[in-house]
């Protein structure tokens, strides 16, 4: 399932972004997964990813997440002023 938000660009046009997975997500130490962001229509909108605890999980610029140690962190997905969080529990 995806989480979708319709928002506007600076020129007033609208687009929809969908984030998947919607969370929360439980993984094991060493496991990886990808956070996908789909933007419709295909417009050039910046996307950033951040982990609230890089000791627990890391995320790269493409949304690839790696579980490092047991704990809980939130992967923040930021799309042109909109934000979405995925809670990740590592066991």
PDB file of N, CA, C and O in Angstrom, chain B, residues numbered from 101:
ATOM      1  N   UNK B 101       0.834  -1.185   0.000  1.00  0.00           N
ATOM      2  CA  UNK B 101       0.000   0.000   0.000  1.00  0.00           C
ATOM      3  C   UNK B 101       0.871   1.238   0.000  1.00  0.00           C
ATOM      4  O   UNK B 101       2.006   1.216   0.475  1.00  0.00           O
ATOM      5  N   UNK B 102       0.337   2.298  -0.529  1.00  0.00           N
ATOM      6  CA  UNK B 102       1.082   3.541  -0.608  1.00  0.00           C
ATOM      7  C   UNK B 102       0.332   4.648   0.116  1.00  0.00           C
ATOM      8  O   UNK B 102      -0.885   4.585   0.285  1.00  0.00           O
ATOM      9  N   UNK B 103       1.065   5.644   0.535  1.00  0.00           N
ATOM     10  CA  UNK B 103       0.507   6.831   1.155  1.00  0.00           C
ATOM     11  C   UNK B 103       0.622   7.939   0.125  1.00  0.00           C
ATOM     12  O   UNK B 103       1.723   8.202  -0.359  1.00  0.00           O
ATOM     13  N   UNK B 104      -0.464   8.595  -0.225  1.00  0.00           N
ATOM     14  CA  UNK B 104      -0.417   9.617  -1.264  1.00  0.00           C
ATOM     15  C   UNK B 104      -0.840  10.974  -0.754  1.00  0.00           C
ATOM     16  O   UNK B 104      -1.731  11.090   0.088  1.00  0.00           O
ATOM     17  N   UNK B 105      -0.187  12.006  -1.279  1.00  0.00           N
ATOM     18  CA  UNK B 105      -0.510  13.384  -0.950  1.00  0.00           C
ATOM     19  C   UNK B 105      -0.527  14.177  -2.243  1.00  0.00           C
ATOM     20  O   UNK B 105       0.399  14.077  -3.048  1.00  0.00           O
ATOM     21  N   UNK B 106      -1.580  14.967  -2.449  1.00  0.00           N
ATOM     22  CA  UNK B 106      -1.615  15.867  -3.596  1.00  0.00           C
ATOM     23  C   UNK B 106      -1.142  17.227  -3.122  1.00  0.00           C
ATOM     24  O   UNK B 106      -1.613  17.732  -2.102  1.00  0.00           O
ATOM     25  N   UNK B 107      -0.222  17.819  -3.847  1.00  0.00           N
ATOM     26  CA  UNK B 107       0.333  19.101  -3.450  1.00  0.00           C
ATOM     27  C   UNK B 107       0.601  19.933  -4.690  1.00  0.00           C
ATOM     28  O   UNK B 107       0.481  19.429  -5.806  1.00  0.00           O
ATOM     29  N   UNK B 108       0.961  21.198  -4.518  1.00  0.00           N
ATOM     30  CA  UNK B 108       1.159  22.113  -5.634  1.00  0.00           C
ATOM     31  C   UNK B 108       2.620  22.476  -5.799  1.00  0.00           C
ATOM     32  O   UNK B 108       3.382  22.517  -4.833  1.00  0.00           O
ATOM     33  N   UNK B 109       3.000  22.740  -7.048  1.00  0.00           N
ATOM     34  CA  UNK B 109       4.343  23.226  -7.343  1.00  0.00           C
ATOM     35  C   UNK B 109       4.317  24.748  -7.308  1.00  0.00           C
ATOM     36  O   UNK B 109       3.254  25.349  -7.154  1.00  0.00           O
ATOM     37  N   UNK B 110       5.481  25.371  -7.451  1.00  0.00           N
ATOM     38  CA  UNK B 110       5.585  26.824  -7.404  1.00  0.00           C
ATOM     39  C   UNK B 110       4.768  27.494  -8.506  1.00  0.00           C
ATOM     40  O   UNK B 110       4.290  28.614  -8.330  1.00  0.00           O
ATOM     41  N   UNK B 111       4.605  26.810  -9.645  1.00  0.00           N
ATOM     42  CA  UNK B 111       3.840  27.411 -10.747  1.00  0.00           C
ATOM     43  C   UNK B 111       2.335  27.162 -10.634  1.00  0.00           C
ATOM     44  O   UNK B 111       1.578  27.530 -11.533  1.00  0.00           O
ATOM     45  N   UNK B 112       1.897  26.541  -9.539  1.00  0.00           N
ATOM     46  CA  UNK B 112       0.478  26.326  -9.310  1.00  0.00           C
ATOM     47  C   UNK B 112      -0.073  25.013  -9.827  1.00  0.00           C
ATOM     48  O   UNK B 112      -1.238  24.701  -9.580  1.00  0.00           O
ATOM     49  N   UNK B 113       0.735  24.229 -10.541  1.00  0.00           N
ATOM     50  CA  UNK B 113       0.262  22.927 -10.997  1.00  0.00           C
ATOM     51  C   UNK B 113       0.272  21.952  -9.823  1.00  0.00           C
ATOM     52  O   UNK B 113       0.984  22.162  -8.841  1.00  0.00           O
ATOM     53  N   UNK B 114      -0.510  20.901  -9.928  1.00  0.00           N
ATOM     54  CA  UNK B 114      -0.574  19.934  -8.834  1.00  0.00           C
ATOM     55  C   UNK B 114       0.045  18.613  -9.263  1.00  0.00           C
ATOM     56  O   UNK B 114       0.106  18.289 -10.449  1.00  0.00           O
ATOM     57  N   UNK B 115       0.497  17.866  -8.279  1.00  0.00           N
ATOM     58  CA  UNK B 115       1.025  16.530  -8.510  1.00  0.00           C
ATOM     59  C   UNK B 115       0.725  15.684  -7.286  1.00  0.00           C
ATOM     60  O   UNK B 115       0.430  16.197  -6.207  1.00  0.00           O
ATOM     61  N   UNK B 116       0.807  14.392  -7.477  1.00  0.00           N
ATOM     62  CA  UNK B 116       0.562  13.434  -6.405  1.00  0.00           C
ATOM     63  C   UNK B 116       1.853  12.692  -6.140  1.00  0.00           C
ATOM     64  O   UNK B 116       2.518  12.234  -7.069  1.00  0.00           O
ATOM     65  N   UNK B 117       2.213  12.572  -4.858  1.00  0.00           N
ATOM     66  CA  UNK B 117       3.335  11.691  -4.553  1.00  0.00           C
ATOM     67  C   UNK B 117       2.840  10.576  -3.660  1.00  0.00           C
ATOM     68  O   UNK B 117       2.037  10.789  -2.751  1.00  0.00           O
ATOM     69  N   UNK B 118       3.336   9.384  -3.938  1.00  0.00           N
ATOM     70  CA  UNK B 118       2.972   8.198  -3.173  1.00  0.00           C
ATOM     71  C   UNK B 118       4.232   7.589  -2.586  1.00  0.00           C
ATOM     72  O   UNK B 118       5.240   7.427  -3.275  1.00  0.00           O
ATOM     73  N   UNK B 119       4.163   7.254  -1.301  1.00  0.00           N
ATOM     74  CA  UNK B 119       5.292   6.666  -0.582  1.00  0.00           C
ATOM     75  C   UNK B 119       4.915   5.240  -0.209  1.00  0.00           C
ATOM     76  O   UNK B 119       3.810   4.991   0.274  1.00  0.00           O
ATOM     77  N   UNK B 120       5.824   4.311  -0.431  1.00  0.00           N
ATOM     78  CA  UNK B 120       5.593   2.913  -0.083  1.00  0.00           C
ATOM     79  C   UNK B 120       6.887   2.333   0.471  1.00  0.00           C
ATOM     80  O   UNK B 120       7.925   2.567  -0.149  1.00  0.00           O
ATOM     81  N   UNK B 121       6.924   1.609   1.566  1.00  0.00           N
ATOM     82  CA  UNK B 121       5.771   1.180   2.363  1.00  0.00           C
ATOM     83  C   UNK B 121       5.234   2.335   3.197  1.00  0.00           C
ATOM     84  O   UNK B 121       5.905   3.350   3.382  1.00  0.00           O
ATOM     85  N   UNK B 122       4.034   2.167   3.689  1.00  0.00           N
ATOM     86  CA  UNK B 122       3.440   3.201   4.518  1.00  0.00           C
ATOM     87  C   UNK B 122       3.868   3.076   5.973  1.00  0.00           C
ATOM     88  O   UNK B 122       3.680   4.012   6.750  1.00  0.00           O
ATOM     89  N   UNK B 123       4.444   1.930   6.358  1.00  0.00           N
ATOM     90  CA  UNK B 123       4.917   1.713   7.710  1.00  0.00           C
ATOM     91  C   UNK B 123       3.795   1.321   8.638  1.00  0.00           C
ATOM     92  O   UNK B 123       2.653   1.290   8.180  1.00  0.00           O
ATOM     93  N   UNK B 124       4.016   1.025   9.879  1.00  0.00           N
ATOM     94  CA  UNK B 124       5.355   0.719  10.399  1.00  0.00           C
ATOM     95  C   UNK B 124       5.908  -0.572   9.796  1.00  0.00           C
ATOM     96  O   UNK B 124       5.165  -1.392   9.257  1.00  0.00           O
ATOM     97  N   UNK B 125       7.212  -0.729   9.897  1.00  0.00           N
ATOM     98  CA  UNK B 125       7.883  -1.879   9.306  1.00  0.00           C
ATOM     99  C   UNK B 125       8.790  -2.503  10.351  1.00  0.00           C
ATOM    100  O   UNK B 125       9.484  -1.795  11.080  1.00  0.00           O
ATOM    101  N   UNK B 126       8.787  -3.835  10.425  1.00  0.00           N
ATOM    102  CA  UNK B 126       9.657  -4.571  11.341  1.00  0.00           C
ATOM    103  C   UNK B 126      10.629  -5.397  10.516  1.00  0.00           C
ATOM    104  O   UNK B 126      10.226  -6.152   9.631  1.00  0.00           O
ATOM    105  N   UNK B 127      11.908  -5.247  10.814  1.00  0.00           N
ATOM    106  CA  UNK B 127      12.961  -5.962  10.085  1.00  0.00           C
ATOM    107  C   UNK B 127      13.973  -6.532  11.068  1.00  0.00           C
ATOM    108  O   UNK B 127      13.974  -6.183  12.248  1.00  0.00           O
ATOM    109  N   UNK B 128      14.826  -7.406  10.573  1.00  0.00           N
ATOM    110  CA  UNK B 128      15.900  -7.990  11.381  1.00  0.00           C
ATOM    111  C   UNK B 128      17.201  -7.254  11.103  1.00  0.00           C
ATOM    112  O   UNK B 128      17.359  -6.631  10.053  1.00  0.00           O
ATOM    113  N   UNK B 129      18.133  -7.327  12.050  1.00  0.00           N
ATOM    114  CA  UNK B 129      19.454  -6.732  11.867  1.00  0.00           C
ATOM    115  C   UNK B 129      20.066  -7.275  10.574  1.00  0.00           C
ATOM    116  O   UNK B 129      20.052  -8.482  10.333  1.00  0.00           O
ATOM    117  N   UNK B 130      20.599  -6.385   9.753  1.00  0.00           N
ATOM    118  CA  UNK B 130      21.215  -6.765   8.491  1.00  0.00           C
ATOM    119  C   UNK B 130      20.277  -6.731   7.300  1.00  0.00           C
ATOM    120  O   UNK B 130      20.728  -6.744   6.155  1.00  0.00           O
ATOM    121  N   UNK B 131      18.976  -6.688   7.556  1.00  0.00           N
ATOM    122  CA  UNK B 131      17.998  -6.683   6.471  1.00  0.00           C
ATOM    123  C   UNK B 131      17.951  -5.310   5.799  1.00  0.00           C
ATOM    124  O   UNK B 131      18.203  -4.287   6.436  1.00  0.00           O
ATOM    125  N   UNK B 132      17.628  -5.302   4.513  1.00  0.00           N
ATOM    126  CA  UNK B 132      17.491  -4.058   3.764  1.00  0.00           C
ATOM    127  C   UNK B 132      16.122  -4.012   3.090  1.00  0.00           C
ATOM    128  O   UNK B 132      15.499  -5.049   2.863  1.00  0.00           O
ATOM    129  N   UNK B 133      15.666  -2.821   2.779  1.00  0.00           N
ATOM    130  CA  UNK B 133      14.465  -2.623   1.977  1.00  0.00           C
ATOM    131  C   UNK B 133      14.540  -1.237   1.351  1.00  0.00           C
ATOM    132  O   UNK B 133      15.390  -0.427   1.721  1.00  0.00           O
ATOM    133  N   UNK B 134      13.662  -0.975   0.418  1.00  0.00           N
ATOM    134  CA  UNK B 134      13.681   0.301  -0.297  1.00  0.00           C
ATOM    135  C   UNK B 134      12.379   1.054  -0.041  1.00  0.00           C
ATOM    136  O   UNK B 134      11.291   0.480  -0.072  1.00  0.00           O
ATOM    137  N   UNK B 135      12.517   2.351   0.211  1.00  0.00           N
ATOM    138  CA  UNK B 135      11.374   3.245   0.283  1.00  0.00           C
ATOM    139  C   UNK B 135      11.185   3.819  -1.116  1.00  0.00           C
ATOM    140  O   UNK B 135      12.078   4.474  -1.654  1.00  0.00           O
ATOM    141  N   UNK B 136      10.024   3.569  -1.694  1.00  0.00           N
ATOM    142  CA  UNK B 136       9.738   4.054  -3.042  1.00  0.00           C
ATOM    143  C   UNK B 136       8.883   5.310  -2.976  1.00  0.00           C
ATOM    144  O   UNK B 136       7.941   5.397  -2.188  1.00  0.00           O
ATOM    145  N   UNK B 137       9.226   6.287  -3.822  1.00  0.00           N
ATOM    146  CA  UNK B 137       8.424   7.498  -3.976  1.00  0.00           C
ATOM    147  C   UNK B 137       8.083   7.622  -5.447  1.00  0.00           C
ATOM    148  O   UNK B 137       8.967   7.679  -6.302  1.00  0.00           O
ATOM    149  N   UNK B 138       6.785   7.664  -5.732  1.00  0.00           N
ATOM    150  CA  UNK B 138       6.323   7.827  -7.113  1.00  0.00           C
ATOM    151  C   UNK B 138       5.618   9.169  -7.218  1.00  0.00           C
ATOM    152  O   UNK B 138       4.726   9.471  -6.426  1.00  0.00           O
ATOM    153  N   UNK B 139       6.015   9.967  -8.189  1.00  0.00           N
ATOM    154  CA  UNK B 139       5.436  11.296  -8.380  1.00  0.00           C
ATOM    155  C   UNK B 139       4.683  11.311  -9.709  1.00  0.00           C
ATOM    156  O   UNK B 139       5.240  10.962 -10.750  1.00  0.00           O
ATOM    157  N   UNK B 140       3.400  11.722  -9.664  1.00  0.00           N
ATOM    158  CA  UNK B 140       2.561  11.753 -10.849  1.00  0.00           C
ATOM    159  C   UNK B 140       1.925  13.130 -10.968  1.00  0.00           C
ATOM    160  O   UNK B 140       1.338  13.580  -9.985  1.00  0.00           O
ATOM    161  N   UNK B 141       1.994  13.829 -12.088  1.00  0.00           N
ATOM    162  CA  UNK B 141       2.781  13.445 -13.250  1.00  0.00           C
ATOM    163  C   UNK B 141       4.262  13.542 -12.936  1.00  0.00           C
ATOM    164  O   UNK B 141       4.647  14.084 -11.900  1.00  0.00           O
ATOM    165  N   UNK B 142       5.079  13.030 -13.807  1.00  0.00           N
ATOM    166  CA  UNK B 142       6.524  12.983 -13.589  1.00  0.00           C
ATOM    167  C   UNK B 142       7.108  14.390 -13.676  1.00  0.00           C
ATOM    168  O   UNK B 142       7.458  14.862 -14.758  1.00  0.00           O
ATOM    169  N   UNK B 143       7.209  15.055 -12.520  1.00  0.00           N
ATOM    170  CA  UNK B 143       7.789  16.396 -12.453  1.00  0.00           C
ATOM    171  C   UNK B 143       9.083  16.317 -11.650  1.00  0.00           C
ATOM    172  O   UNK B 143       9.279  15.405 -10.846  1.00  0.00           O
ATOM    173  N   UNK B 144       9.942  17.268 -11.881  1.00  0.00           N
ATOM    174  CA  UNK B 144      11.226  17.306 -11.178  1.00  0.00           C
ATOM    175  C   UNK B 144      11.026  17.938  -9.808  1.00  0.00           C
ATOM    176  O   UNK B 144      11.061  19.160  -9.665  1.00  0.00           O
ATOM    177  N   UNK B 145      10.817  17.094  -8.804  1.00  0.00           N
ATOM    178  CA  UNK B 145      10.586  17.541  -7.437  1.00  0.00           C
ATOM    179  C   UNK B 145      11.648  16.892  -6.550  1.00  0.00           C
ATOM    180  O   UNK B 145      11.842  15.678  -6.612  1.00  0.00           O
ATOM    181  N   UNK B 146      12.339  17.686  -5.722  1.00  0.00           N
ATOM    182  CA  UNK B 146      13.360  17.094  -4.857  1.00  0.00           C
ATOM    183  C   UNK B 146      12.772  16.152  -3.810  1.00  0.00           C
ATOM    184  O   UNK B 146      11.712  16.417  -3.242  1.00  0.00           O
ATOM    185  N   UNK B 147      13.482  15.041  -3.565  1.00  0.00           N
ATOM    186  CA  UNK B 147      13.096  14.058  -2.558  1.00  0.00           C
ATOM    187  C   UNK B 147      14.299  13.827  -1.650  1.00  0.00           C
ATOM    188  O   UNK B 147      15.408  13.589  -2.129  1.00  0.00           O
ATOM    189  N   UNK B 148      14.077  13.897  -0.332  1.00  0.00           N
ATOM    190  CA  UNK B 148      15.128  13.629   0.647  1.00  0.00           C
ATOM    191  C   UNK B 148      14.678  12.523   1.579  1.00  0.00           C
ATOM    192  O   UNK B 148      13.486  12.351   1.831  1.00  0.00           O
ATOM    193  N   UNK B 149      15.646  11.775   2.086  1.00  0.00           N
ATOM    194  CA  UNK B 149      15.386  10.721   3.066  1.00  0.00           C
ATOM    195  C   UNK B 149      16.303  10.961   4.256  1.00  0.00           C
ATOM    196  O   UNK B 149      17.463  11.335   4.084  1.00  0.00           O
ATOM    197  N   UNK B 150      15.788  10.748   5.462  1.00  0.00           N
ATOM    198  CA  UNK B 150      16.593  10.898   6.683  1.00  0.00           C
ATOM    199  C   UNK B 150      16.172   9.847   7.702  1.00  0.00           C
ATOM    200  O   UNK B 150      15.002   9.470   7.770  1.00  0.00           O
ATOM    201  N   UNK B 151      17.132   9.377   8.494  1.00  0.00           N
ATOM    202  CA  UNK B 151      16.863   8.472   9.606  1.00  0.00           C
ATOM    203  C   UNK B 151      16.980   9.258  10.900  1.00  0.00           C
ATOM    204  O   UNK B 151      17.891  10.069  11.064  1.00  0.00           O
ATOM    205  N   UNK B 152      16.042   9.012  11.828  1.00  0.00           N
ATOM    206  CA  UNK B 152      16.121   9.692  13.122  1.00  0.00           C
ATOM    207  C   UNK B 152      17.185   9.080  14.020  1.00  0.00           C
ATOM    208  O   UNK B 152      17.589   9.694  15.007  1.00  0.00           O
ATOM    209  N   UNK B 153      17.644   7.873  13.688  1.00  0.00           N
ATOM    210  CA  UNK B 153      18.706   7.231  14.468  1.00  0.00           C
ATOM    211  C   UNK B 153      19.563   6.383  13.529  1.00  0.00           C
ATOM    212  O   UNK B 153      19.221   5.242  13.218  1.00  0.00           O
ATOM    213  N   UNK B 154      20.667   6.950  13.087  1.00  0.00           N
ATOM    214  CA  UNK B 154      21.534   6.254  12.130  1.00  0.00           C
ATOM    215  C   UNK B 154      22.309   5.108  12.767  1.00  0.00           C
ATOM    216  O   UNK B 154      22.993   4.369  12.060  1.00  0.00           O
ATOM    217  N   UNK B 155      22.222   4.942  14.084  1.00  0.00           N
ATOM    218  CA  UNK B 155      22.799   3.762  14.722  1.00  0.00           C
ATOM    219  C   UNK B 155      21.890   2.548  14.542  1.00  0.00           C
ATOM    220  O   UNK B 155      22.354   1.409  14.584  1.00  0.00           O
ATOM    221  N   UNK B 156      20.586   2.797  14.340  1.00  0.00           N
ATOM    222  CA  UNK B 156      19.609   1.725  14.182  1.00  0.00           C
ATOM    223  C   UNK B 156      19.395   1.410  12.702  1.00  0.00           C
ATOM    224  O   UNK B 156      19.526   0.257  12.291  1.00  0.00           O
ATOM    225  N   UNK B 157      19.070   2.421  11.902  1.00  0.00           N
ATOM    226  CA  UNK B 157      18.898   2.246  10.457  1.00  0.00           C
ATOM    227  C   UNK B 157      19.520   3.410   9.710  1.00  0.00           C
ATOM    228  O   UNK B 157      19.522   4.545  10.187  1.00  0.00           O
ATOM    229  N   UNK B 158      20.042   3.112   8.541  1.00  0.00           N
ATOM    230  CA  UNK B 158      20.546   4.159   7.656  1.00  0.00           C
ATOM    231  C   UNK B 158      19.697   4.162   6.393  1.00  0.00           C
ATOM    232  O   UNK B 158      19.066   3.162   6.051  1.00  0.00           O
ATOM    233  N   UNK B 159      19.690   5.297   5.705  1.00  0.00           N
ATOM    234  CA  UNK B 159      18.979   5.412   4.429  1.00  0.00           C
ATOM    235  C   UNK B 159      19.831   6.275   3.509  1.00  0.00           C
ATOM    236  O   UNK B 159      20.360   7.307   3.922  1.00  0.00           O
ATOM    237  N   UNK B 160      19.959   5.842   2.251  1.00  0.00           N
ATOM    238  CA  UNK B 160      20.754   6.620   1.303  1.00  0.00           C
ATOM    239  C   UNK B 160      19.853   7.527   0.468  1.00  0.00           C
ATOM    240  O   UNK B 160      18.641   7.573   0.677  1.00  0.00           O
ATOM    241  N   UNK B 161      20.459   8.250  -0.481  1.00  0.00           N
ATOM    242  CA  UNK B 161      19.727   9.222  -1.294  1.00  0.00           C
ATOM    243  C   UNK B 161      18.713   8.595  -2.243  1.00  0.00           C
ATOM    244  O   UNK B 161      17.869   9.301  -2.796  1.00  0.00           O
ATOM    245  N   UNK B 162      18.780   7.285  -2.440  1.00  0.00           N
ATOM    246  CA  UNK B 162      17.823   6.589  -3.305  1.00  0.00           C
ATOM    247  C   UNK B 162      16.719   5.884  -2.506  1.00  0.00           C
ATOM    248  O   UNK B 162      15.853   5.239  -3.097  1.00  0.00           O
ATOM    249  N   UNK B 163      16.739   6.000  -1.166  1.00  0.00           N
ATOM    250  CA  UNK B 163      15.717   5.387  -0.330  1.00  0.00           C
ATOM    251  C   UNK B 163      16.026   3.974   0.109  1.00  0.00           C
ATOM    252  O   UNK B 163      15.143   3.283   0.616  1.00  0.00           O
ATOM    253  N   UNK B 164      17.263   3.523  -0.074  1.00  0.00           N
ATOM    254  CA  UNK B 164      17.662   2.187   0.372  1.00  0.00           C
ATOM    255  C   UNK B 164      17.946   2.217   1.870  1.00  0.00           C
ATOM    256  O   UNK B 164      18.795   2.980   2.332  1.00  0.00           O
ATOM    257  N   UNK B 165      17.234   1.387   2.623  1.00  0.00           N
ATOM    258  CA  UNK B 165      17.322   1.367   4.082  1.00  0.00           C
ATOM    259  C   UNK B 165      18.044   0.106   4.522  1.00  0.00           C
ATOM    260  O   UNK B 165      17.794  -0.977   3.991  1.00  0.00           O
ATOM    261  N   UNK B 166      18.953   0.245   5.504  1.00  0.00           N
ATOM    262  CA  UNK B 166      19.652  -0.911   6.057  1.00  0.00           C
ATOM    263  C   UNK B 166      19.515  -0.893   7.576  1.00  0.00           C
ATOM    264  O   UNK B 166      19.761   0.122   8.227  1.00  0.00           O
ATOM    265  N   UNK B 167      19.114  -2.052   8.130  1.00  0.00           N
ATOM    266  CA  UNK B 167      18.965  -2.211   9.577  1.00  0.00           C
ATOM    267  C   UNK B 167      20.322  -2.576  10.175  1.00  0.00           C
ATOM    268  O   UNK B 167      20.938  -3.557   9.758  1.00  0.00           O
ATOM    269  N   UNK B 168      20.795  -1.786  11.158  1.00  0.00           N
ATOM    270  CA  UNK B 168      22.124  -1.986  11.731  1.00  0.00           C
ATOM    271  C   UNK B 168      22.110  -2.647  13.100  1.00  0.00           C
ATOM    272  O   UNK B 168      22.947  -3.504  13.384  1.00  0.00           O
ATOM    273  N   UNK B 169      21.161  -2.255  13.955  1.00  0.00           N
ATOM    274  CA  UNK B 169      21.092  -2.848  15.294  1.00  0.00           C
ATOM    275  C   UNK B 169      19.679  -2.721  15.827  1.00  0.00           C
ATOM    276  O   UNK B 169      18.886  -1.933  15.311  1.00  0.00           O
ATOM    277  N   UNK B 170      19.358  -3.494  16.862  1.00  0.00           N
ATOM    278  CA  UNK B 170      18.014  -3.503  17.441  1.00  0.00           C
ATOM    279  C   UNK B 170      17.639  -2.115  17.962  1.00  0.00           C
ATOM    280  O   UNK B 170      18.458  -1.417  18.561  1.00  0.00           O
ATOM    281  N   UNK B 171      16.400  -1.738  17.723  1.00  0.00           N
ATOM    282  CA  UNK B 171      15.897  -0.446  18.167  1.00  0.00           C
ATOM    283  C   UNK B 171      14.804   0.035  17.237  1.00  0.00           C
ATOM    284  O   UNK B 171      14.319  -0.708  16.384  1.00  0.00           O
ATOM    285  N   UNK B 172      14.426   1.288  17.414  1.00  0.00           N
ATOM    286  CA  UNK B 172      13.382   1.884  16.581  1.00  0.00           C
ATOM    287  C   UNK B 172      13.852   3.233  16.080  1.00  0.00           C
ATOM    288  O   UNK B 172      14.459   4.007  16.821  1.00  0.00           O
ATOM    289  N   UNK B 173      13.566   3.512  14.813  1.00  0.00           N
ATOM    290  CA  UNK B 173      13.887   4.800  14.199  1.00  0.00           C
ATOM    291  C   UNK B 173      12.796   5.124  13.199  1.00  0.00           C
ATOM    292  O   UNK B 173      12.022   4.252  12.807  1.00  0.00           O
ATOM    293  N   UNK B 174      12.738   6.371  12.791  1.00  0.00           N
ATOM    294  CA  UNK B 174      11.780   6.805  11.780  1.00  0.00           C
ATOM    295  C   UNK B 174      12.558   7.243  10.547  1.00  0.00           C
ATOM    296  O   UNK B 174      13.505   8.025  10.631  1.00  0.00           O
ATOM    297  N   UNK B 175      12.134   6.717   9.394  1.00  0.00           N
ATOM    298  CA  UNK B 175      12.690   7.179   8.126  1.00  0.00           C
ATOM    299  C   UNK B 175      11.796   8.313   7.662  1.00  0.00           C
ATOM    300  O   UNK B 175      10.617   8.101   7.381  1.00  0.00           O
ATOM    301  N   UNK B 176      12.346   9.508   7.581  1.00  0.00           N
ATOM    302  CA  UNK B 176      11.606  10.657   7.085  1.00  0.00           C
ATOM    303  C   UNK B 176      11.766  10.758   5.585  1.00  0.00           C
ATOM    304  O   UNK B 176      12.875  10.659   5.059  1.00  0.00           O
ATOM    305  N   UNK B 177      10.651  10.955   4.895  1.00  0.00           N
ATOM    306  CA  UNK B 177      10.647  11.151   3.456  1.00  0.00           C
ATOM    307  C   UNK B 177      10.111  12.557   3.224  1.00  0.00           C
ATOM    308  O   UNK B 177       8.998  12.877   3.640  1.00  0.00           O
ATOM    309  N   UNK B 178      10.903  13.395   2.560  1.00  0.00           N
ATOM    310  CA  UNK B 178      10.541  14.791   2.353  1.00  0.00           C
ATOM    311  C   UNK B 178      10.448  15.055   0.857  1.00  0.00           C
ATOM    312  O   UNK B 178      11.413  14.856   0.118  1.00  0.00           O
ATOM    313  N   UNK B 179       9.263  15.509   0.415  1.00  0.00           N
ATOM    314  CA  UNK B 179       9.017  15.763  -0.995  1.00  0.00           C
ATOM    315  C   UNK B 179       8.493  17.184  -1.120  1.00  0.00           C
ATOM    316  O   UNK B 179       7.326  17.450  -0.832  1.00  0.00           O
ATOM    317  N   UNK B 180       9.355  18.091  -1.547  1.00  0.00           N
ATOM    318  CA  UNK B 180       8.964  19.482  -1.834  1.00  0.00           C
ATOM    319  C   UNK B 180       8.030  20.088  -0.793  1.00  0.00           C
ATOM    320  O   UNK B 180       6.936  20.540  -1.130  1.00  0.00           O
ATOM    321  N   UNK B 181       8.444  20.099   0.443  1.00  0.00           N
ATOM    322  CA  UNK B 181       7.671  20.723   1.502  1.00  0.00           C
ATOM    323  C   UNK B 181       6.698  19.812   2.220  1.00  0.00           C
ATOM    324  O   UNK B 181       6.138  20.205   3.243  1.00  0.00           O
ATOM    325  N   UNK B 182       6.480  18.616   1.719  1.00  0.00           N
ATOM    326  CA  UNK B 182       5.618  17.637   2.375  1.00  0.00           C
ATOM    327  C   UNK B 182       6.505  16.599   3.061  1.00  0.00           C
ATOM    328  O   UNK B 182       7.600  16.307   2.580  1.00  0.00           O
ATOM    329  N   UNK B 183       6.046  16.045   4.170  1.00  0.00           N
ATOM    330  CA  UNK B 183       6.840  15.064   4.905  1.00  0.00           C
ATOM    331  C   UNK B 183       5.992  13.854   5.256  1.00  0.00           C
ATOM    332  O   UNK B 183       4.788  13.961   5.491  1.00  0.00           O
ATOM    333  N   UNK B 184       6.645  12.706   5.287  1.00  0.00           N
ATOM    334  CA  UNK B 184       5.997  11.461   5.664  1.00  0.00           C
ATOM    335  C   UNK B 184       7.021  10.631   6.431  1.00  0.00           C
ATOM    336  O   UNK B 184       8.195  10.606   6.059  1.00  0.00           O
ATOM    337  N   UNK B 185       6.598   9.957   7.489  1.00  0.00           N
ATOM    338  CA  UNK B 185       7.505   9.153   8.295  1.00  0.00           C
ATOM    339  C   UNK B 185       7.123   7.680   8.286  1.00  0.00           C
ATOM    340  O   UNK B 185       5.943   7.333   8.328  1.00  0.00           O
ATOM    341  N   UNK B 186       8.136   6.819   8.230  1.00  0.00           N
ATOM    342  CA  UNK B 186       7.938   5.372   8.301  1.00  0.00           C
ATOM    343  C   UNK B 186       8.676   4.893   9.533  1.00  0.00           C
ATOM    344  O   UNK B 186       9.902   4.987   9.591  1.00  0.00           O
ATOM    345  N   UNK B 187       7.953   4.379  10.521  1.00  0.00           N
ATOM    346  CA  UNK B 187       8.581   3.847  11.731  1.00  0.00           C
ATOM    347  C   UNK B 187       9.139   2.473  11.428  1.00  0.00           C
ATOM    348  O   UNK B 187       8.433   1.604  10.917  1.00  0.00           O
ATOM    349  N   UNK B 188      10.422   2.276  11.748  1.00  0.00           N
ATOM    350  CA  UNK B 188      11.087   1.013  11.502  1.00  0.00           C
ATOM    351  C   UNK B 188      11.576   0.461  12.842  1.00  0.00           C
ATOM    352  O   UNK B 188      12.316   1.122  13.570  1.00  0.00           O
ATOM    353  N   UNK B 189      11.142  -0.774  13.152  1.00  0.00           N
ATOM    354  CA  UNK B 189      11.608  -1.463  14.340  1.00  0.00           C
ATOM    355  C   UNK B 189      12.539  -2.578  13.902  1.00  0.00           C
ATOM    356  O   UNK B 189      12.183  -3.406  13.063  1.00  0.00           O
ATOM    357  N   UNK B 190      13.738  -2.592  14.477  1.00  0.00           N
ATOM    358  CA  UNK B 190      14.744  -3.603  14.147  1.00  0.00           C
ATOM    359  C   UNK B 190      14.859  -4.543  15.332  1.00  0.00           C
ATOM    360  O   UNK B 190      15.025  -4.109  16.472  1.00  0.00           O
ATOM    361  N   UNK B 191      14.770  -5.854  15.046  1.00  0.00           N
ATOM    362  CA  UNK B 191      14.877  -6.826  16.130  1.00  0.00           C
ATOM    363  C   UNK B 191      16.052  -7.768  15.885  1.00  0.00           C
ATOM    364  O   UNK B 191      16.306  -8.661  16.694  1.00  0.00           O
TER     365      UNK B 191
END
